[in-house]
Amino acid sequence: MTAADIACLRITGTDAARVTTVAKTLLPLAQDKGVAVLLDDADLAAKLRADGVHLADTSRYREARRIIGADGIVGVACPLERHTAMEVGEAGADYVEFALAEAMEADAVDLIAWWTEMMTVPSVVAGAFTPEIAAQFVAAGADFLAPDSSIWSASDPTKAIAALLAR
């Protein structure tokens, strides 16, 4: 039995040697469990046969899609506003990610509710969540939650992830 349904693992970083070392160990383990693995660099993702790439810069979408191909995942982080996210979604991104800023939590929930109603491209909400905040985003229609890296500092990260999904 699994404690939580994990759809994707991002291996972040710009140090290609470090990312390669980590990816060579984690890629087969994750992929064998049906978990997609995304890197931050399209060229490295293609070289290591990761499932795709997560882009922090919306302007890199077309180049990344060319490198990753039609069958790979290209997800894009967008600001908490509609226009850029719509452009990236319409260009063919596999998901758009909205980073949660505490001061804009209510605005972000409203944005996710709007996105869910208007768009078919999956949404990811990234941030430091409490179970209550996670529940708000799930109720608003967020397709995926991406907890920030602080979750790995929890005494039991698996339990912390499961708690986000328990509501």
N, C-alpha and C positions, 0 to 999 in steps of 0.2 A: 504494500500500500504506500502511496506517496502522500506526503504531508501537504503539498500544494501543487497546483497545476501550473507548471512553468512552461511558457511558450517559447521563450527566447533568452539567450545568454549573450550579453554584450561584453566583449573583451576590449576595453578602452585603452587608449594611449597612442602616442606618436613615436615611441621608441620601437622601431621595427624589430630589433633583436629581442627585446623583452616580450613584445606581443607574440612573436613567432614562438618563443620558448613556451609561453603559457598556452598558446593556441594548439601547438602540437600535442600537448597533454590533454587539454580539455575538449578539443574538437571531436575526436572520436567518441569520447564518453558521452558528451551531450547529444551528438547526432544519433548515437545508438539508442538513446532514450526518446528520440523524436523531438528534441529541443533544437531549434534553429540557433546558429551561432553567427553573430554579426561582429564585424570589426569596424574601426573608424576610417580605414584606408581601403579604397576600392581595389587598388592594384594588389595589395597584400592579401585582401580577402580572396581575390581570384587565384592568386598563387598558392595559398594555403587550402583552397577549396572550402572556404567558409560558405555559409548559406547566403551571405550578403553583407551589406554595409549600412552603417548608420551615419548620416551626414549632419554635421553641425552647421554647415553653410548651404543654404538653399540654392545658391548659384552653381553648386557643383553637381546638381542632380543629373543633368544630361550626360556629362562625362562619366559619372559613376554608372549610369544605366548602360552605357555603351560597354564599359569594362565588365560589369557584372552579368550583363545579358538579360534577356526577357524573363528567364526562369529564376533568376536570383532576386533576393529581397533588397530593395533600396528604400530605406526609411529616412525621413528628414525631420529634424528638429525645427520647429517654427516658433516665432514669437507668439505671445498670447493675443493674437489679432487674426481676423478672418481672411483678409486679402491674400497675404503671402501663403497661408495654408491652402487656400482655394487654388491658387496658381500651381503649387507643388502637387496637390492632389489631382488636378486636371491634367498635369503633365505626365502622370502615371505613377507617382510614388505609391509604394505598397502600404505605407502608413505615414501619418503625421504625428509628431510628438509635440506636446505642449508641456513646457516646464512650469511647475507650480512655484509661484512666488507667494510667500505667506501673505503679503499685503494685498495680493490680488486673488485670494482664494475664491471669494464669491463670484468675481468676474470670470475666473477660470471654470467654475461649475456651470455658469450660464453659457460660456463659450462651448463647452462640451455638449450641453443639452442642445444648443443650436446646431453644432456640427453633426450630431447624431440624427437630427431631424432632416437636415439639408443635404448631407454628403453620404456617399457610400464607402469612401476610403476610411479604413479603421483609424481610430484615434488611440494614442498612448498618452497617458498623463504621467509625467515624471516628477519625482520630488520626495521629500521626507514626509511620509504619511503616518498619521495615527490611524487606527482602525476606523474611527469615526469619520475622518476626512476621506479615507479610501472609500467608505460606504457611500458618501455623498457623490463621489465621481462615478462609482459603479451605477448608482441610482440615476444619475444624469445621462448614462449611456456610454461611458468610456469603455472601449473594447479591451484595453490592457492597462495595467498599472506598472510603472517602472520605478521601484523604490530606489532611492539614492544609495550610494555605497556605504552609508552609515549603518545600513541594515546588517552588514557583515560583522559589525562590532557588537551586535547584540549577544547576550549570553548564549542564546540558541537561535541562530539565524533562520533555520527552517521553521521553527515555531513562530518567529516574528513574521515571516512571510505568510504562513498559514493564518495568522491572526488578522492580517489585512484582508483576507478573502472570506473570513468567517461571518461577516455581517450580512 
